[in-house]
Amino acid sequence: MATLGNPTNTIAILQKYDFNFQKKFGQNFLIDSNILEHIIDAAEITKDDCVLEIGPGIGTMTQYLCENAREVVAVEIDKKLIPILENDTLAAYDNITIINEDILKVDINQIVQEKNAGKPIKVVANLPYYITTPIIMGLFESHVPLDSITIMVQKEVADRMQVGPGTKDYGALSLAVQYYAKPKVMLTVPAGCFMPRPNVDSAVIKLTRYQNPPVKASDEHFMFEIIRASFNQRRKTLVNGLGNASNLKVTKEEVTKALEQMGLPATIRGEALTLVQFAQLSDLLR
């Protein structure tokens, strides 16, 4: 079994299986063993852990996870990668389960029950840009028992997850992540550490799940609808943005009145509000 995480062995495996990168799956494989070790450290993987890996690719990080965790479940959408994983790169490990499925369609709660007796798991992933948000939101909103999510994402997405109000990167994703978890960027990963080389640098960010959210909204779902509507048209004031959102069924007068009660001007935009203020606003409009 070849140890991956370097260009030579990665190329050898790809050639052996005549593998072609799929643009639609946003495939970029890590070829730097230092970075892989950093990710394992950042995720704090121990022999007590059950780890869910999303998008193992040819199994580069999976090998490291199998060495360090008690149990690994790897979900891979590309069926062409399954023989590589099963017959080659992960064949030596008995603590791995490989599932050929779209992570957005997998019942993760069921995996947690079967593999970890319902106790919180750790998620590790190298995520393609286009699907980062739906995957993260899916994990949080389905209330899967989670300890942490340690993911490699495009650097600007990592920045977006941890910024506060008033910055251009601040938006619905920042608020959602910060409602469910404490985000911390662990390291930046240059584009040259991947094959094929992406156009941008990446970052590893760790989202440590809160036991209880830092704010209390009486209706979490409604609060996120308000947040989404606030950022759908960033340049609009909150009064116009929320008043025009057909799904919310709130009037501009109601929004103006709620903002007044909060001591905020009617001209304010969504990007100026904190998570606490969004919770407050959604409770007033409820």
C-alpha positions in Angstrom: 0.0 0.0 0.0 1.5 3.3 -1.1 1.4 6.1 1.4 -0.2 9.1 -0.2 0.3 12.8 0.5 3.2 13.2 -1.9 3.2 13.9 -5.7 5.0 10.7 -6.8 2.6 8.2 -5.1 -0.5 10.3 -6.0 0.5 10.3 -9.7 1.3 6.6 -9.6 -2.2 5.7 -8.3 -4.0 8.1 -10.7 -2.1 6.5 -13.7 -2.6 2.9 -12.4 -6.4 3.5 -12.4 -6.4 5.8 -15.4 -8.3 8.3 -13.3 -9.4 11.7 -14.7 -10.3 14.6 -12.5 -14.0 15.5 -12.6 -14.6 19.2 -12.9 -18.1 18.8 -11.6 -16.9 17.3 -8.3 -14.3 20.0 -7.8 -11.6 17.5 -7.2 -8.2 18.6 -5.8 -6.0 16.1 -4.0 -3.6 17.1 -1.3 0.1 16.3 -2.0 1.7 17.6 1.2 2.2 15.3 4.2 3.0 18.2 6.5 -0.4 19.7 5.9 -2.1 16.4 6.4 -0.5 16.0 9.8 -1.5 19.6 10.7 -5.1 18.7 9.9 -5.1 15.6 12.1 -3.6 17.8 14.9 -6.2 20.5 14.4 -9.1 18.1 14.5 -7.6 16.5 17.6 -8.3 13.0 16.4 -7.7 10.3 19.0 -8.3 6.5 19.3 -11.6 7.3 21.0 -13.0 9.0 17.9 -15.4 8.1 15.2 -14.7 10.4 12.2 -16.9 11.1 9.2 -14.8 12.1 6.2 -16.6 13.8 3.4 -15.0 13.4 -0.1 -12.0 11.1 0.6 -10.9 11.3 -3.0 -8.1 8.7 -3.5 -7.8 8.3 0.3 -4.9 10.7 1.0 -6.3 12.1 4.3 -8.3 8.9 5.0 -5.0 7.0 5.5 -4.0 9.5 8.2 -7.5 9.3 9.8 -7.5 5.5 9.9 -4.1 5.6 11.6 -5.3 8.0 14.3 -9.0 7.3 14.9 -11.0 4.3 16.2 -13.4 4.3 13.3 -13.7 6.2 10.0 -16.7 6.5 7.7 -15.8 8.0 4.3 -18.5 9.2 2.0 -17.4 9.6 -1.7 -19.8 10.7 -4.5 -17.5 9.7 -7.4 -18.0 6.0 -8.1 -14.7 5.9 -10.1 -12.8 6.4 -6.9 -14.4 3.5 -5.0 -12.2 0.7 -6.5 -9.1 2.8 -5.7 -10.1 3.2 -2.1 -11.4 -0.4 -1.6 -8.8 -2.4 -3.5 -5.8 -0.2 -3.0 -5.2 2.9 -0.8 -7.4 1.8 2.1 -7.3 -2.0 1.6 -5.0 -2.4 4.6 -7.3 -0.8 7.2 -10.1 -2.6 9.0 -11.5 0.5 10.7 -12.9 2.1 7.6 -16.4 2.1 6.0 -16.6 3.5 2.5 -20.0 4.8 1.3 -20.5 5.7 -2.4 -23.2 8.4 -2.0 -23.9 12.1 -2.1 -23.3 13.4 1.4 -26.4 15.6 1.2 -28.5 12.5 0.8 -26.9 10.4 3.5 -28.6 9.8 6.8 -25.7 10.9 9.0 -27.8 10.4 12.2 -28.1 6.7 11.3 -24.3 6.5 10.8 -23.7 8.1 14.2 -26.1 5.6 15.8 -24.5 2.5 14.1 -20.8 3.5 14.4 -20.7 5.6 17.6 -23.7 4.7 19.7 -25.2 8.1 19.1 -22.3 9.9 20.7 -20.8 13.0 18.9 -18.6 12.4 15.9 -15.9 14.5 14.4 -16.2 15.6 10.7 -13.1 16.1 8.6 -13.3 17.2 4.9 -11.5 18.8 2.0 -14.6 20.5 0.5 -15.0 21.8 -3.0 -16.0 25.4 -3.1 -19.5 25.1 -4.7 -20.8 22.7 -2.0 -19.2 24.0 1.2 -22.2 26.0 2.4 -24.9 23.3 1.8 -22.8 20.7 3.5 -22.0 22.7 6.6 -25.6 24.0 6.9 -26.9 20.4 6.4 -24.7 19.1 9.2 -25.8 21.9 11.6 -29.4 22.1 10.7 -30.0 18.3 10.9 -28.7 18.5 14.5 -26.4 15.5 14.0 -24.4 14.8 17.2 -21.2 16.7 16.3 -18.1 17.5 18.3 -16.4 19.5 15.6 -16.0 20.0 11.9 -12.5 20.5 10.6 -12.5 21.4 6.9 -10.3 22.6 4.2 -12.1 25.3 2.2 -11.3 28.2 -0.1 -9.5 30.8 2.0 -12.1 33.5 1.4 -14.8 31.1 2.6 -12.9 30.4 5.8 -12.6 34.2 6.3 -16.3 34.6 5.7 -17.1 32.1 8.4 -15.3 34.0 11.2 -15.9 37.7 10.5 -18.2 40.1 12.3 -20.7 42.8 11.3 -19.7 45.7 9.1 -17.2 43.8 6.9 -17.8 43.0 3.3 -17.4 39.2 3.9 -20.0 39.2 6.7 -23.2 37.4 5.6 -25.6 34.6 6.2 -22.9 32.0 6.3 -20.9 33.9 9.0 -24.0 34.2 11.2 -25.1 30.5 10.7 -21.6 29.2 11.5 -21.2 31.4 14.6 -24.7 30.5 15.8 -23.8 26.8 15.9 -20.1 26.7 16.4 -16.9 28.6 17.4 -14.9 29.1 14.2 -11.1 29.2 14.2 -8.8 29.3 11.2 -6.0 26.8 11.9 -3.7 27.2 8.9 -3.5 28.6 5.4 -2.7 26.1 2.6 -1.1 27.4 -0.6 -2.5 26.3 -4.0 0.7 24.4 -4.7 -0.1 21.8 -2.1 -2.8 20.3 -4.4 -3.1 18.4 -7.6 -4.5 19.7 -9.8 -3.4 23.1 -8.6 -6.5 25.3 -7.8 -6.6 29.0 -8.7 -6.8 30.1 -5.1 -5.3 29.4 -1.7 -7.2 27.3 0.9 -7.5 27.4 4.6 -8.2 24.8 7.3 -10.9 26.0 9.6 -12.2 24.2 12.7 -15.8 24.7 13.8 -16.2 23.5 17.4 -19.9 22.8 18.0 -21.6 24.8 20.9 -23.5 22.7 23.4 -26.0 25.6 23.4 -26.1 28.5 20.9 -24.7 31.8 22.2 -28.0 33.5 21.5 -31.6 32.4 22.1 -34.2 32.9 19.4 -37.7 31.7 20.1 -37.9 30.4 16.5 -34.5 29.4 15.0 -35.9 28.7 11.6 -37.6 32.1 11.3 -34.5 33.8 12.5 -32.5 32.2 9.7 -35.1 33.2 7.1 -34.8 36.8 8.3 -31.0 36.5 8.1 -31.1 35.1 4.6 -33.6 37.8 3.4 -31.4 40.5 5.0 -28.4 39.5 2.8 -30.3 38.5 -0.3 -30.1 42.1 -1.4 -27.1 43.5 0.5 -27.5 47.1 -0.7 -31.1 47.4 0.5 -32.1 48.6 3.9 -33.5 46.0 6.3 -36.9 47.6 6.1 -37.0 47.1 2.3 -35.2 43.8 2.2 -37.5 42.1 4.8 -40.6 44.0 3.7 -40.2 42.7 0.1 -39.4 39.1 1.0 -42.5 37.2 0.1 -41.8 34.2 2.3 -41.6 36.3 5.5 -45.0 38.0 5.4 -43.9 41.0 7.4 -44.7 44.6 6.4 -42.2 47.4 6.2 -44.1 49.1 9.0 -43.6 46.1 11.3 -39.9 46.1 10.5 -39.6 49.8 11.1 -41.4 49.5 14.4 -39.2 46.5 15.5 -36.0 48.4 14.7 -37.3 51.4 16.6 -37.9 49.2 19.7 -34.3 48.1 19.4 -33.1 51.7 19.2 -31.9 51.2 15.6 -32.5 53.6 12.6 -34.9 52.6 9.8 -32.1 53.1 7.3 -29.9 50.3 8.8 -28.7 47.4 6.6 -28.5 43.7 7.6 -24.7 43.7 7.5 -24.6 46.1 10.5 -26.5 43.7 12.9 -24.9 41.2 15.2 -26.2 37.7 15.8 -27.8 38.9 19.1 -29.6 41.6 17.3 -30.9 39.3 14.6 -32.3 37.0 17.4 -33.9 40.0 19.0 -35.4 41.3 15.7 -36.8 37.9 14.8 -38.5 37.6 18.2 -40.0 41.0 17.8 -41.3 40.3 14.3 -42.6 36.8 15.3 
